[in-house]
Amino acid sequence: MGNVAFRSGSKIRWNEEKNNFDNSSANNLIIPKYNNGWSLPSL
């Protein structure tokens, strides 16, 4: 969370009900971006 706050440049708070941050730029940092069409399989 410290790295996400530092990289987003703002204070962040975790929303336990939604399992994400209250800041959209911080949420973009916790979602991995895969290259060349690769993705993790979903269960």
PEURVEN-V218455 format. One record per residue. N is the residue number from 1. PHI is phi in degrees with one decimal (NA if undefined). PSI is psi in whole degrees, -180 to 180 (999 if undefined). D_CENTER is the distance of its C-alpha to the mean C-alpha in Angstrom with 2 decimals. Layout:
# PEURVEN-V218455
n=N phi=PHI psi=PSI d_center=D_CENTER
n=N phi=PHI psi=PSI d_center=D_CENTER
This chain:
# PEURVEN-V218455
n=1 phi=NA psi=-33 d_center=9.45
n=2 phi=-64.0 psi=-43 d_center=12.14
n=3 phi=-65.6 psi=-40 d_center=10.75
n=4 phi=-65.0 psi=-43 d_center=7.58
n=5 phi=-63.7 psi=-42 d_center=10.37
n=6 phi=-64.9 psi=-46 d_center=12.69
n=7 phi=-71.1 psi=-31 d_center=10.89
n=8 phi=-81.9 psi=-20 d_center=10.06
n=9 phi=77.4 psi=21 d_center=13.65
n=10 phi=-150.1 psi=167 d_center=13.67
n=11 phi=-72.2 psi=143 d_center=13.86
n=12 phi=-128.5 psi=154 d_center=11.09
n=13 phi=-133.1 psi=140 d_center=11.97
n=14 phi=-88.4 psi=130 d_center=10.61
n=15 phi=-99.2 psi=108 d_center=12.09
n=16 phi=-67.4 psi=-32 d_center=13.68
n=17 phi=-69.9 psi=-41 d_center=15.16
n=18 phi=-94.6 psi=-10 d_center=12.22
n=19 phi=55.9 psi=47 d_center=9.85
n=20 phi=-154.1 psi=-180 d_center=7.08
n=21 phi=-90.4 psi=166 d_center=7.46
n=22 phi=-83.4 psi=3 d_center=10.48
n=23 phi=-121.8 psi=125 d_center=9.29
n=24 phi=-67.3 psi=-33 d_center=8.25
n=25 phi=-69.3 psi=-32 d_center=7.77
n=26 phi=-70.9 psi=-37 d_center=5.33
n=27 phi=-63.7 psi=-35 d_center=3.36
n=28 phi=-65.5 psi=-25 d_center=4.47
n=29 phi=-80.8 psi=-19 d_center=3.82
n=30 phi=-94.9 psi=-6 d_center=2.13
n=31 phi=-97.5 psi=118 d_center=4.61
n=32 phi=-68.6 psi=145 d_center=7.79
n=33 phi=-113.2 psi=117 d_center=10.47
n=34 phi=-95.8 psi=148 d_center=13.89
n=35 phi=-97.8 psi=156 d_center=17.13
n=36 phi=58.2 psi=32 d_center=20.49
n=37 phi=80.9 psi=3 d_center=19.55
n=38 phi=-74.0 psi=147 d_center=18.39
n=39 phi=-154.7 psi=158 d_center=16.14
n=40 phi=-78.0 psi=140 d_center=16.01
n=41 phi=-69.0 psi=143 d_center=18.62
n=42 phi=-92.8 psi=148 d_center=17.82
n=43 phi=-96.4 psi=999 d_center=20.05
